[in-house]
Amino acid sequence: MKSTARIIAGLALTGLLGACSGHKPVTATAGRPAALKPRIQPPLQAQSDRKMYYLPPPPGQWTVQDTLQVYGERVKDKLGYYFAEAEVSYPPKEVVFIALKQEKKLELWARDNGNFQLIRDYYILAASGEAGPKLRQGDRQVPEGVYRIAGLNPNSHYHLSIKLNYPNEFDLLHAWQERRANPGSDIFIHGKAASVGCLAMGDEAIEELFVLAAQVGAENVKVVIAPHDPRVYPLQVDSEDLPPWTPELYSLISREILALSSGGKSVKTGAF
């Protein structure tokens, strides 16, 4: 077992260039489009003025806190309506994003002290690949599974980005069993409308998702990615090309989504 753990840990370090990493470095190196600069940048005429205005750092040097300063109130105003409709406090205690590849939709679920409630949904503007899990670097597949947030990048080439912990333990275990040395890495939810292996949400949507994730705390956010909505029809393996462990994966995904949805109520949603 110790040998297996070392092999799996080694696999986690492979895949130096991920599906989107060439466009969205996790470090703060990318420039921010001029159109996304904050609208309020008055001159500081006195020391007291510094308490009235926020001046962000130069492009490429933003922190998560800078992003909250610029977009936080705007996101709160927009999402506040949906949270009020769902009778969930803002910011909530826990959040789940459900991404449905076939439907090109991402659902936002949240809760405070009660059951998870559907807050709203968003269109996924771009997601490459087809039904089935991601297996290797360069296969252009959006992964399928249950993930956590590995990091928030406020200096993404794609406006803002949320990094997922792909490959997770499930992915690494099956990669090791099948001797796949490079299962891939660097999977993001990000802005803009183009992507290879990631979920491109557009700039307005990623501002909401990024700010919410930062306010709730990455450890309190779960991301479930499914080939299609199992609440409409079951997740089934309909291709011999899929790996033999796919039914196990689809059972896990289905349980997560169905358990989440069983306690929630339908609310007015507003996909972009």
Backbone torsions as a table, in degrees:
resi	resn	phi	psi	omega
1	MET	NA	-38.7	178.4
2	LYS	-62.6	-38.9	178.9
3	SER	-63.7	-43.0	178.6
4	THR	-60.8	-43.1	-179.9
5	ALA	-61.6	-39.7	178.9
6	ARG	-66.1	-38.6	179.6
7	ILE	-65.3	-44.1	-179.8
8	ILE	-64.0	-40.5	177.4
9	ALA	-62.7	-37.6	178.3
10	GLY	-65.7	-38.0	178.0
11	LEU	-63.1	-32.7	-178.6
12	ALA	-65.0	-22.1	-178.6
13	LEU	-92.6	-6.2	-179.0
14	THR	-83.6	173.4	179.2
15	GLY	77.3	65.3	-174.7
16	LEU	-65.9	-29.7	179.0
17	LEU	-117.8	117.0	-178.0
18	GLY	-93.8	-176.0	-174.9
19	ALA	-58.8	-36.2	-176.6
20	CYS	-118.4	0.2	-170.9
21	SER	-64.8	-28.4	-179.6
22	GLY	-67.8	-17.4	-178.0
23	HIS	-110.0	-17.9	-174.9
24	LYS	-136.9	76.0	179.4
25	PRO	-62.6	143.8	179.6
26	VAL	-70.9	-30.0	176.8
27	THR	-77.8	160.4	-173.9
28	ALA	-82.6	83.8	-178.7
29	THR	-125.3	-12.0	-173.0
30	ALA	-93.3	148.6	176.8
31	GLY	-80.1	156.0	178.7
32	ARG	-106.1	129.2	-179.3
33	PRO	-53.6	144.1	-177.3
34	ALA	-58.9	-33.8	-178.0
35	ALA	-65.1	-17.1	-176.5
36	LEU	-97.3	3.3	177.8
37	LYS	-68.7	146.7	179.5
38	PRO	-57.2	146.9	-176.2
39	ARG	-76.4	-24.2	-176.2
40	ILE	-103.9	108.9	175.7
41	GLN	-140.1	62.9	-177.4
42	PRO	-75.6	157.6	176.2
43	PRO	-68.3	146.9	177.2
44	LEU	-89.4	107.4	-175.4
45	GLN	-94.1	-17.9	-179.8
46	ALA	-153.3	162.5	-179.4
47	GLN	-60.0	-34.9	-179.0
48	SER	-65.2	-26.0	180.0
49	ASP	-63.5	-25.5	-177.4
50	ARG	-65.7	-21.4	178.2
51	LYS	-82.3	-15.4	-175.6
52	MET	-95.9	-29.1	-172.5
53	TYR	-126.1	150.4	175.7
54	TYR	-113.7	123.7	177.1
55	LEU	-109.2	113.6	-178.0
56	PRO	-73.3	161.0	177.1
57	PRO	-71.5	174.8	179.5
58	PRO	-62.8	158.0	176.5
59	PRO	-54.6	140.7	179.9
60	GLY	89.4	-6.1	-178.7
61	GLN	-121.8	19.0	-179.3
62	TRP	-72.7	151.2	170.1
63	THR	-110.8	170.9	175.6
64	VAL	-60.1	-37.7	179.5
65	GLN	-64.8	-36.3	175.4
66	ASP	-60.1	-43.1	179.4
67	THR	-61.9	-41.0	177.8
68	LEU	-65.1	-37.3	178.5
69	GLN	-63.4	-40.2	-175.2
70	VAL	-81.1	-43.1	-173.0
71	TYR	-107.8	-11.0	-171.0
72	GLY	-57.7	-51.1	-177.6
73	GLU	-67.3	-37.9	178.9
74	ARG	-63.2	-43.1	178.8
75	VAL	-66.1	-41.4	179.1
76	LYS	-59.7	-41.8	178.9
77	ASP	-64.0	-40.5	-177.9
78	LYS	-74.3	-48.9	-176.9
79	LEU	-75.7	-22.0	-179.1
80	GLY	-55.7	-37.6	179.1
81	TYR	-61.9	-47.0	-177.6
82	TYR	-67.9	-39.4	177.6
83	PHE	-66.4	-38.2	177.8
84	ALA	-64.2	-40.7	177.8
85	GLU	-61.3	-35.4	-178.8
86	ALA	-87.4	-4.5	-179.3
87	GLU	60.4	44.0	176.6
88	VAL	-123.2	135.8	-179.2
89	SER	-68.6	155.2	178.0
90	TYR	-123.8	128.9	-5.7
91	PRO	-74.8	151.4	-178.8
92	PRO	-79.7	-179.6	177.7
93	LYS	-86.7	-34.7	-178.2
94	GLU	-139.0	150.4	-178.7
95	VAL	-137.9	143.3	172.1
96	VAL	-130.7	130.3	171.2
97	PHE	-100.5	125.6	173.8
98	ILE	-108.4	113.9	179.5
99	ALA	-103.0	124.9	-178.5
100	LEU	-113.0	111.5	-171.7
101	LYS	-66.5	-47.2	-177.4
102	GLN	-65.6	-42.4	-178.2
103	GLU	-78.4	-12.2	-176.2
104	LYS	53.7	51.9	-176.6
105	LYS	-139.5	142.8	174.0
106	LEU	-122.3	122.9	179.8
107	GLU	-98.1	139.2	175.5
108	LEU	-105.1	116.8	176.5
109	TRP	-115.1	145.9	-179.9
110	ALA	-153.2	162.3	174.7
111	ARG	-153.0	158.0	170.1
112	ASP	-108.3	-83.9	179.1
113	ASN	-109.1	-6.9	-177.2
114	GLY	-108.7	-149.5	178.1
115	ASN	-74.7	159.3	172.5
116	PHE	-65.5	140.9	177.6
117	GLN	-125.2	145.0	175.2
118	LEU	-73.6	120.6	-177.9
119	ILE	-90.4	-52.3	178.3
120	ARG	-169.7	174.7	175.2
121	ASP	-132.3	165.0	-176.7
122	TYR	-134.4	150.6	170.8
123	TYR	-77.5	136.6	168.0
124	ILE	-87.0	115.6	-173.1
125	LEU	-77.4	-26.8	178.5
126	ALA	-158.3	137.1	176.1
127	ALA	-159.2	113.2	-174.7
128	SER	-79.7	168.4	176.8
129	GLY	90.0	-164.1	-176.5
130	GLU	-143.5	-171.3	178.4
131	ALA	-61.7	139.6	-179.4
132	GLY	125.1	152.3	-178.1
133	PRO	-71.8	160.5	172.9
134	LYS	-78.2	137.0	-175.8
135	LEU	-118.0	-32.4	-174.0
136	ARG	-154.3	160.9	176.5
137	GLN	-58.5	130.7	175.3
138	GLY	87.7	4.1	179.8
139	ASP	-83.5	-1.8	174.8
140	ARG	63.4	19.1	-179.2
141	GLN	-91.1	135.3	164.8
142	VAL	-74.3	128.7	-177.6
143	PRO	-66.4	164.9	174.8
144	GLU	-128.1	135.0	-178.6
145	GLY	154.4	-165.5	180.0
146	VAL	-114.8	119.0	-170.8
147	TYR	-127.6	166.4	174.5
148	ARG	-120.3	171.1	179.5
149	ILE	-88.8	126.0	180.0
150	ALA	-95.4	-18.6	-179.6
151	GLY	177.2	159.0	176.9
152	LEU	-118.0	127.2	-177.3
153	ASN	-113.1	105.1	178.9
154	PRO	-81.9	-1.7	-177.6
155	ASN	-117.9	32.8	-177.6
156	SER	-71.7	146.8	170.6
157	HIS	-64.6	-18.9	179.7
158	TYR	-105.1	43.4	177.3
159	HIS	74.1	-77.7	175.4
160	LEU	-137.2	153.8	179.3
161	SER	-146.9	149.0	178.0
162	ILE	-116.3	117.6	-177.7
163	LYS	-88.5	132.5	177.4
164	LEU	-93.5	158.0	-178.9
165	ASN	-86.8	40.9	170.7
166	TYR	-81.9	134.1	-1.2
167	PRO	-80.9	134.7	176.5
168	ASN	-87.2	-171.2	-175.9
169	GLU	-62.4	-38.2	178.8
170	PHE	-62.2	-46.6	-179.9
171	ASP	-62.7	-43.3	-177.4
172	LEU	-67.4	-39.4	-180.0
173	LEU	-60.5	-47.4	-177.4
174	HIS	-73.6	-29.7	173.9
175	ALA	-63.7	-42.6	178.5
176	TRP	-64.5	-44.3	-179.1
177	GLN	-62.5	-32.4	-178.2
178	GLU	-98.5	6.6	177.9
179	ARG	59.4	36.7	173.1
180	ARG	-90.7	107.5	-172.7
181	ALA	-73.4	-26.5	-176.0
182	ASN	-132.6	88.8	-180.0
183	PRO	-75.2	-2.6	-178.7
184	GLY	97.2	175.0	-177.8
185	SER	-167.7	-174.4	174.8
186	ASP	54.5	62.7	175.2
187	ILE	-104.1	129.5	-173.8
188	PHE	-128.5	157.2	158.5
189	ILE	-103.9	123.2	-172.8
190	HIS	-145.1	179.8	-179.8
191	GLY	-84.0	-163.6	-177.5
192	LYS	63.8	-169.4	-173.1
193	ALA	-132.5	28.1	177.8
194	ALA	-143.0	144.6	-178.1
195	SER	-166.6	158.2	173.2
196	VAL	-129.5	102.1	178.9
197	GLY	85.8	-3.0	179.4
198	CYS	-115.8	-179.7	177.6
199	LEU	-109.6	110.5	179.1
200	ALA	-93.2	120.2	-171.0
201	MET	-107.4	-8.8	-170.3
202	GLY	86.9	157.3	-172.4
203	ASP	-70.0	-41.8	-177.1
204	GLU	-65.1	-41.8	-179.9
205	ALA	-67.9	-42.6	-177.1
206	ILE	-67.3	-29.4	175.4
207	GLU	-60.3	-43.7	179.5
208	GLU	-65.8	-47.6	-177.2
209	LEU	-66.5	-40.9	-179.3
210	PHE	-65.1	-50.8	-178.8
211	VAL	-61.6	-43.8	179.9
212	LEU	-61.5	-45.3	179.1
213	ALA	-61.2	-39.7	179.7
214	ALA	-67.5	-39.4	-178.3
215	GLN	-73.7	-37.2	-179.8
216	VAL	-76.1	-33.8	-175.1
217	GLY	103.5	128.0	-175.5
218	ALA	-56.0	-33.0	-178.1
219	GLU	-69.6	-12.6	-178.6
220	ASN	-106.7	15.8	-179.3
221	VAL	-120.2	130.5	176.3
222	LYS	-117.7	144.9	179.5
223	VAL	-125.1	118.9	178.9
224	VAL	-111.0	122.9	-179.8
225	ILE	-115.1	123.2	-176.6
226	ALA	-123.4	152.8	177.3
227	PRO	-65.4	-34.3	173.8
228	HIS	-158.3	179.2	-175.3
229	ASP	-78.4	111.8	-179.4
230	PRO	-71.3	-10.0	176.0
231	ARG	-78.4	-15.6	178.0
232	VAL	-92.3	-50.1	172.0
233	TYR	-152.8	150.4	-170.4
234	PRO	-60.7	152.0	173.1
235	LEU	-77.8	116.3	-178.5
236	GLN	-131.2	151.0	177.7
237	VAL	-85.5	110.5	-177.4
238	ASP	-114.6	19.5	179.2
239	SER	-141.9	135.7	177.6
240	GLU	-73.2	-10.8	-179.3
241	ASP	-79.3	-16.1	-179.0
242	LEU	-78.1	148.0	-177.7
243	PRO	-65.2	156.9	-175.7
244	PRO	-65.3	-18.9	179.4
245	TRP	-89.0	3.1	-179.6
246	THR	-58.7	-40.9	177.1
247	PRO	-57.5	-37.7	177.4
248	GLU	-63.2	-43.8	178.4
249	LEU	-62.4	-45.8	-177.5
250	TYR	-67.6	-30.6	175.1
251	SER	-65.8	-41.7	178.2
252	LEU	-63.0	-47.0	-180.0
253	ILE	-62.6	-44.4	-178.6
254	SER	-61.2	-43.5	180.0
255	ARG	-60.9	-42.1	179.8
256	GLU	-61.4	-47.2	-175.6
257	ILE	-72.4	-43.5	-177.7
258	LEU	-68.1	-38.5	177.6
259	ALA	-66.3	-38.4	179.1
260	LEU	-65.2	-43.8	-174.2
261	SER	-77.3	-21.6	-174.1
262	SER	-65.1	-30.2	-178.7
263	GLY	-98.5	-8.2	-176.0
264	GLY	-87.7	162.5	177.7
265	LYS	-117.9	154.7	180.0
266	SER	-73.8	135.0	177.1
267	VAL	-131.3	167.9	177.6
268	LYS	-69.2	125.9	178.9
269	THR	-111.7	165.5	-176.6
270	GLY	-145.2	73.0	-179.4
271	ALA	-65.4	143.8	176.1
272	PHE	-67.7	NA	NA
